[in-house]
Amino acid sequence: MRRYALRDDQFSRIETLLPGRPGQVGRNSELGNRLFFEAVSWKFCAGVPWRDLPERFGAWKNIRTRFSRWAKNGVWERLFKTLANDPDNEYAMIEATIVSLRGESRCGTGL
């Protein structure tokens, strides 16, 4: 498994919360929500600019635009609130050790 990649069980927990999924109204990229979510996770955990996203995630400009659209529409906030309220979610805690004061990433693959 690649670093910062989601396991199948992790993605299945959030899949139904994301817009643009098959069978629902809304756009989805050809690469899908999972790869997009992993690209965003990789970007913030690695602490790199959007332009430095690996090519395997697709065009960085498209990912940045989609991330901004989801932020504007409240998708990220709803996702985090839902995960935080899930009593079975062992990864819901967000703490200061995720990013140090120097900006070094300490993210893992957990949700």
PyMOL commands that set and color helices and strands:
alter all, ss='L'
color gray80, all
select helices_A, chain A and resi 8-17+32-46+50-52+55-57+60-72+75-85+96-98
alter helices_A, ss='H'
color red, helices_A
deselect
rebuild
show_as cartoon
